[in-house]
């Protein structure tokens, strides 16, 4: 009999705890923001925002995940900063009694800021979190982007990126070149040279084609990390002459249009004078 009563008591306590836990989870704040990616340039400002419903007395904590140790360390708890890096700040605002937005702001981004950030609300009974993936890229330019030349012309494409002074990792990673040919039987054209040069705060990768031929025509792409820029190269005989003829025809068309408008205007004036005389 005693054993039966003890079992009933234990069962009753478990049921009460489950009910309390269910109510606690039901009343727990919601993070409405879904996981997303954000890509920004070096030296810009990142604003990572977390939309919260029914925060109440809980605190929003921001973490950064360290991919090398697989650990996450706190950056902020509520409005308190847990980092000495002055580039970080926290801001928040409410749009109603239930809705609030919490933002982690990072100024003067550098490559080391790239990674996974976690917006989290937790207590002893429940946890809610959402990851935000921040990607940092270095501004990249490829010029010229369109090039039309005669066979035998020397071609130079310049792909350049700005150097992050605080992190020289950009000097270690190469700028790679790829080619998509207009001719299916020519995927690896000859006479291609790549030269790298550092000028002030820019790293330049030059693609040089000596005596370009028609099989060099196609799409040339320079790639650095996740960034890519493309340039279209057309090598054709008499291509410049055809461009001049096309431009001349276009100018003549514009002249004819202007002349027609002028004649129409004169005819309108003459007609008005004849009618009202």
TORZA-167576 format. One record per residue (C-alpha): residue in one letter; x, y, z. Coordinates in pm, whole numbers. Example, Ala and Ser with C-alpha at 12.3 -4.5 7.8 and 13.67 -1.06 7.14 Angstrom:
// TORZA-167576
<r type="A" px="1230" py="-450" pz="780"/>
<r type="S" px="1367" py="-106" pz="714"/>
***
This chain:
// TORZA-167576
<r type="X" px="0" py="0" pz="0"/>
<r type="X" px="277" py="241" pz="91"/>
<r type="X" px="455" py="154" pz="-232"/>
<r type="X" px="143" py="229" pz="-434"/>
<r type="X" px="96" py="567" pz="-266"/>
<r type="X" px="462" py="654" pz="-325"/>
<r type="X" px="427" py="576" pz="-694"/>
<r type="X" px="118" py="794" pz="-713"/>
<r type="X" px="301" py="1081" pz="-543"/>
<r type="X" px="596" py="1055" pz="-782"/>
<r type="X" px="359" py="1043" pz="-1079"/>
<r type="X" px="171" py="1348" pz="-949"/>
<r type="X" px="498" py="1545" pz="-908"/>
<r type="X" px="606" py="1453" pz="-1262"/>
<r type="X" px="273" py="1565" pz="-1403"/>
<r type="X" px="297" py="1900" pz="-1218"/>
<r type="X" px="651" py="1954" pz="-1344"/>
<r type="X" px="548" py="1873" pz="-1701"/>
<r type="X" px="257" py="2116" pz="-1680"/>
<r type="X" px="483" py="2393" pz="-1544"/>
<r type="X" px="740" py="2322" pz="-1812"/>
<r type="X" px="476" py="2329" pz="-2086"/>
<r type="X" px="338" py="2661" pz="-1961"/>
<r type="X" px="689" py="2803" pz="-1931"/>
<r type="X" px="777" py="2701" pz="-2290"/>
<r type="X" px="444" py="2834" pz="-2416"/>
<r type="X" px="508" py="3172" pz="-2253"/>
<r type="X" px="871" py="3179" pz="-2366"/>
<r type="X" px="974" py="3464" pz="-2602"/>
<r type="X" px="974" py="3400" pz="-2976"/>
<r type="X" px="1250" py="3492" pz="-3222"/>
<r type="X" px="1067" py="3578" pz="-3544"/>
<r type="X" px="1383" py="3636" pz="-3749"/>
<r type="X" px="1483" py="3344" pz="-3969"/>
<r type="X" px="1843" py="3243" pz="-4039"/>
<r type="X" px="1992" py="3452" pz="-4320"/>
<r type="X" px="2319" py="3549" pz="-4493"/>
<r type="X" px="2458" py="3901" pz="-4511"/>
<r type="X" px="2747" py="3997" pz="-4740"/>
<r type="X" px="2929" py="4328" pz="-4690"/>
<r type="X" px="3247" py="4497" pz="-4803"/>
<r type="X" px="3553" py="4554" pz="-4588"/>
<r type="X" px="3535" py="4883" pz="-4389"/>
<r type="X" px="3155" py="4899" pz="-4410"/>
<r type="X" px="2910" py="4862" pz="-4117"/>
<r type="X" px="2719" py="4544" pz="-4034"/>
<r type="X" px="2380" py="4565" pz="-3861"/>
<r type="X" px="2258" py="4219" pz="-3756"/>
<r type="X" px="1897" py="4242" pz="-3640"/>
<r type="X" px="1685" py="4002" pz="-3435"/>
<r type="X" px="1305" py="4042" pz="-3421"/>
<r type="X" px="1165" py="3936" pz="-3082"/>
<r type="X" px="810" py="3882" pz="-2962"/>
<r type="X" px="714" py="3885" pz="-2591"/>
<r type="X" px="1066" py="3939" pz="-2457"/>
<r type="X" px="939" py="4036" pz="-2113"/>
<r type="X" px="1208" py="4011" pz="-1847"/>
<r type="X" px="1437" py="3794" pz="-2059"/>
<r type="X" px="1763" py="3910" pz="-2218"/>
<r type="X" px="1884" py="3890" pz="-2578"/>
<r type="X" px="2240" py="3755" pz="-2599"/>
<r type="X" px="2460" py="3779" pz="-2907"/>
<r type="X" px="2730" py="3516" pz="-2963"/>
<r type="X" px="2999" py="3470" pz="-3226"/>
<r type="X" px="3087" py="3115" pz="-3327"/>
<r type="X" px="3458" py="3034" pz="-3350"/>
<r type="X" px="3498" py="2783" pz="-3635"/>
<r type="X" px="3850" py="2686" pz="-3522"/>
<r type="X" px="3741" py="2577" pz="-3169"/>
<r type="X" px="3373" py="2509" pz="-3246"/>
<r type="X" px="3284" py="2723" pz="-2944"/>
<r type="X" px="3066" py="3034" pz="-2916"/>
<r type="X" px="3158" py="3330" pz="-2698"/>
<r type="X" px="2921" py="3610" pz="-2587"/>
<r type="X" px="2949" py="3958" pz="-2730"/>
<r type="X" px="2651" py="4118" pz="-2555"/>
<r type="X" px="2392" py="4032" pz="-2291"/>
<r type="X" px="2097" py="4268" pz="-2300"/>
<r type="X" px="2258" py="4609" pz="-2351"/>
<r type="X" px="2585" py="4514" pz="-2181"/>
<r type="X" px="2891" py="4456" pz="-2400"/>
<r type="X" px="3116" py="4163" pz="-2319"/>
<r type="X" px="3389" py="4260" pz="-2565"/>
<r type="X" px="3658" py="4526" pz="-2545"/>
<r type="X" px="3642" py="4584" pz="-2920"/>
<r type="X" px="3505" py="4937" pz="-2954"/>
<r type="X" px="3374" py="4862" pz="-3302"/>
<r type="X" px="3083" py="4669" pz="-3147"/>
<r type="X" px="2763" py="4822" pz="-3013"/>
<r type="X" px="2409" py="4709" pz="-2931"/>
<r type="X" px="2083" py="4892" pz="-3001"/>
<r type="X" px="1715" py="4811" pz="-2958"/>
<r type="X" px="1372" py="4958" pz="-3014"/>
<r type="X" px="1009" py="4850" pz="-2970"/>
<r type="X" px="723" py="4884" pz="-3217"/>
<r type="X" px="453" py="4768" pz="-2971"/>
<r type="X" px="412" py="4616" pz="-2626"/>
<r type="X" px="499" py="4274" pz="-2770"/>
<r type="X" px="738" py="4343" pz="-3059"/>
<r type="X" px="1100" py="4454" pz="-3025"/>
<r type="X" px="1412" py="4457" pz="-3242"/>
<r type="X" px="1766" py="4400" pz="-3117"/>
<r type="X" px="2063" py="4485" pz="-3338"/>
<r type="X" px="2430" py="4401" pz="-3309"/>
<r type="X" px="2630" py="4668" pz="-3495"/>
<r type="X" px="2990" py="4620" pz="-3611"/>
<r type="X" px="3176" py="4919" pz="-3754"/>
<r type="X" px="3481" py="4921" pz="-3984"/>
<r type="X" px="3450" py="4556" pz="-4082"/>
<r type="X" px="3761" py="4352" pz="-4149"/>
<r type="X" px="3807" py="3995" pz="-4271"/>
<r type="X" px="3831" py="3855" pz="-3918"/>
<r type="X" px="3469" py="3964" pz="-3852"/>
<r type="X" px="3342" py="3703" pz="-4096"/>
<r type="X" px="3159" py="3414" pz="-3935"/>
<r type="X" px="2838" py="3294" pz="-3773"/>
<r type="X" px="2662" py="3515" pz="-3520"/>
<r type="X" px="2391" py="3383" pz="-3289"/>
<r type="X" px="2094" py="3574" pz="-3147"/>
<r type="X" px="1976" py="3381" pz="-2842"/>
<r type="X" px="1727" py="3394" pz="-2553"/>
<r type="X" px="1765" py="3132" pz="-2281"/>
<r type="X" px="1678" py="3036" pz="-1927"/>
<r type="X" px="1700" py="2711" pz="-1730"/>
<r type="X" px="1394" py="2567" pz="-1901"/>
<r type="X" px="1404" py="2677" pz="-2263"/>
<r type="X" px="1625" py="2824" pz="-2534"/>
<r type="X" px="1551" py="3003" pz="-2861"/>
<r type="X" px="1818" py="3111" pz="-3108"/>
<r type="X" px="1877" py="3199" pz="-3473"/>
<r type="X" px="2210" py="3207" pz="-3666"/>
<r type="X" px="2313" py="3491" pz="-3897"/>
<r type="X" px="2600" py="3430" pz="-4137"/>
<r type="X" px="2818" py="3734" pz="-4206"/>
<r type="X" px="3041" py="3724" pz="-4514"/>
<r type="X" px="3309" py="3990" pz="-4570"/>
<r type="X" px="3433" py="4069" pz="-4918"/>
<r type="X" px="3697" py="4302" pz="-5056"/>
<r type="X" px="3577" py="4546" pz="-5327"/>
<r type="X" px="3668" py="4400" pz="-5667"/>
<r type="X" px="3681" py="4555" pz="-6015"/>
<r type="X" px="3744" py="4402" pz="-6359"/>
<r type="X" px="3817" py="4632" pz="-6651"/>
<r type="X" px="3741" py="4658" pz="-6930"/>
<r type="X" px="3418" py="4462" pz="-6904"/>
<r type="X" px="3354" py="4458" pz="-7280"/>
<r type="X" px="3632" py="4448" pz="-7537"/>
<r type="X" px="3611" py="4420" pz="-7919"/>
<r type="X" px="3945" py="4385" pz="-8098"/>
<r type="X" px="4098" py="4278" pz="-8429"/>
<r type="X" px="4295" py="3950" pz="-8453"/>
<r type="X" px="4660" py="4001" pz="-8357"/>
<r type="X" px="4581" py="4269" pz="-8097"/>
<r type="X" px="4745" py="4250" pz="-7754"/>
<r type="X" px="4476" py="4232" pz="-7482"/>
<r type="X" px="4506" py="4314" pz="-7111"/>
<r type="X" px="4232" py="4261" pz="-6852"/>
<r type="X" px="4285" py="4409" pz="-6506"/>
<r type="X" px="4117" py="4249" pz="-6203"/>
<r type="X" px="4186" py="4447" pz="-5884"/>
<r type="X" px="4090" py="4432" pz="-5517"/>
<r type="X" px="4149" py="4673" pz="-5231"/>
<r type="X" px="4388" py="4552" pz="-4961"/>
<r type="X" px="4273" py="4530" pz="-4601"/>
<r type="X" px="4555" py="4702" pz="-4412"/>
<r type="X" px="4470" py="4530" pz="-4083"/>
<r type="X" px="4464" py="4182" pz="-4231"/>
<r type="X" px="4712" py="4087" pz="-4504"/>
<r type="X" px="4530" py="3762" pz="-4574"/>
<r type="X" px="4419" py="3920" pz="-4901"/>
<r type="X" px="4781" py="3902" pz="-5021"/>
<r type="X" px="4796" py="3529" pz="-4955"/>
<r type="X" px="4479" py="3430" pz="-5142"/>
<r type="X" px="4517" py="3423" pz="-5522"/>
<r type="X" px="4295" py="3581" pz="-5786"/>
<r type="X" px="4203" py="3300" pz="-6025"/>
<r type="X" px="4104" py="3332" pz="-6391"/>
<r type="X" px="3857" py="3116" pz="-6584"/>
<r type="X" px="3751" py="3108" pz="-6948"/>
<r type="X" px="3422" py="3012" pz="-7112"/>
<r type="X" px="3483" py="2982" pz="-7485"/>
<r type="X" px="3243" py="3067" pz="-7766"/>
<r type="X" px="3399" py="2775" pz="-7954"/>
<r type="X" px="3335" py="2435" pz="-7799"/>
<r type="X" px="3664" py="2285" pz="-7922"/>
<r type="X" px="3880" py="2559" pz="-7770"/>
<r type="X" px="3862" py="2563" pz="-7389"/>
<r type="X" px="4229" py="2630" pz="-7306"/>
<r type="X" px="4362" py="2900" pz="-7539"/>
<r type="X" px="4737" py="2952" pz="-7568"/>
<r type="X" px="4946" py="3268" pz="-7524"/>
<r type="X" px="4786" py="3354" pz="-7188"/>
<r type="X" px="4992" py="3514" pz="-6912"/>
<r type="X" px="4890" py="3629" pz="-6564"/>
<r type="X" px="5087" py="3896" pz="-6377"/>
<r type="X" px="5030" py="4009" pz="-6018"/>
<r type="X" px="5125" py="4355" pz="-5896"/>
<r type="X" px="5070" py="4554" pz="-5576"/>
<r type="X" px="5001" py="4925" pz="-5633"/>
<r type="X" px="4940" py="5139" pz="-5323"/>
<r type="X" px="4645" py="4970" pz="-5147"/>
<r type="X" px="4532" py="4761" pz="-5445"/>
<r type="X" px="4628" py="4413" pz="-5560"/>
<r type="X" px="4610" py="4380" pz="-5940"/>
<r type="X" px="4597" py="4061" pz="-6142"/>
<r type="X" px="4656" py="4120" pz="-6514"/>
<r type="X" px="4542" py="3868" pz="-6775"/>
<r type="X" px="4755" py="3927" pz="-7083"/>
<r type="X" px="4685" py="3779" pz="-7426"/>
<r type="X" px="4954" py="3830" pz="-7690"/>
<r type="X" px="4827" py="3845" pz="-8048"/>
<r type="X" px="4468" py="3756" pz="-7963"/>
<r type="X" px="4286" py="3525" pz="-8206"/>
<r type="X" px="3919" py="3444" pz="-8265"/>
<r type="X" px="3939" py="3141" pz="-8034"/>
<r type="X" px="4015" py="3381" pz="-7747"/>
<r type="X" px="3661" py="3519" pz="-7784"/>
<r type="X" px="3438" py="3438" pz="-7491"/>
<r type="X" px="3374" py="3518" pz="-7125"/>
<r type="X" px="3678" py="3574" pz="-6901"/>
<r type="X" px="3612" py="3558" pz="-6526"/>
<r type="X" px="3833" py="3655" pz="-6232"/>
<r type="X" px="3747" py="3496" pz="-5898"/>
<r type="X" px="3853" py="3594" pz="-5547"/>
<r type="X" px="3699" py="3399" pz="-5259"/>
<r type="X" px="3320" py="3414" pz="-5324"/>
<r type="X" px="3342" py="3710" pz="-5559"/>
<r type="X" px="3356" py="3692" pz="-5936"/>
<r type="X" px="3366" py="3949" pz="-6214"/>
<r type="X" px="3326" py="3878" pz="-6585"/>
<r type="X" px="3442" py="4044" pz="-6905"/>
<r type="X" px="3334" py="3972" pz="-7262"/>
<r type="X" px="3609" py="3958" pz="-7525"/>
<r type="X" px="3526" py="3947" pz="-7895"/>
<r type="X" px="3810" py="3898" pz="-8144"/>
<r type="X" px="3688" py="3935" pz="-8503"/>
<r type="X" px="3825" py="4060" pz="-8830"/>
<r type="X" px="3695" py="4405" pz="-8932"/>
<r type="X" px="3500" py="4427" pz="-8604"/>
<r type="X" px="3605" py="4790" pz="-8554"/>
<r type="X" px="3495" py="4884" pz="-8906"/>
<r type="X" px="3154" py="4725" pz="-8847"/>
<r type="X" px="3124" py="4920" pz="-8521"/>
<r type="X" px="3203" py="5245" pz="-8704"/>
<r type="X" px="2944" py="5166" pz="-8972"/>
<r type="X" px="2685" py="5083" pz="-8708"/>
<r type="X" px="2760" py="5407" pz="-8521"/>
<r type="X" px="2741" py="5603" pz="-8850"/>
<r type="X" px="2404" py="5450" pz="-8936"/>
<r type="X" px="2278" py="5532" pz="-8591"/>
<r type="X" px="2390" py="5895" pz="-8624"/>
<r type="X" px="2234" py="5922" pz="-8971"/>
<r type="X" px="1909" py="5783" pz="-8834"/>
<r type="X" px="1911" py="6046" pz="-8560"/>
<r type="X" px="1983" py="6319" pz="-8818"/>
<r type="X" px="1696" py="6202" pz="-9041"/>
<r type="X" px="1465" py="6197" pz="-8742"/>
<r type="X" px="1565" py="6551" pz="-8647"/>
<r type="X" px="1521" py="6671" pz="-9009"/>
<r type="X" px="1177" py="6510" pz="-9028"/>
<r type="X" px="1069" py="6677" pz="-8706"/>
<r type="X" px="1195" py="7010" pz="-8832"/>
<r type="X" px="1006" py="6977" pz="-9164"/>
<r type="X" px="690" py="6878" pz="-8979"/>
<r type="X" px="721" py="7184" pz="-8756"/>
<r type="X" px="758" py="7414" pz="-9062"/>
<r type="X" px="459" py="7255" pz="-9233"/>
<r type="X" px="247" py="7313" pz="-8922"/>
<r type="X" px="342" py="7682" pz="-8917"/>
<r type="X" px="260" py="7724" pz="-9288"/>
<r type="X" px="-74" py="7544" pz="-9247"/>
<r type="X" px="-174" py="7765" pz="-8953"/>
<r type="X" px="-97" py="8080" pz="-9149"/>
<r type="X" px="-300" py="7961" pz="-9448"/>
<r type="X" px="-598" py="7868" pz="-9233"/>
<r type="X" px="-613" py="8184" pz="-9026"/>
<r type="X" px="-540" py="8436" pz="-9301"/>
***
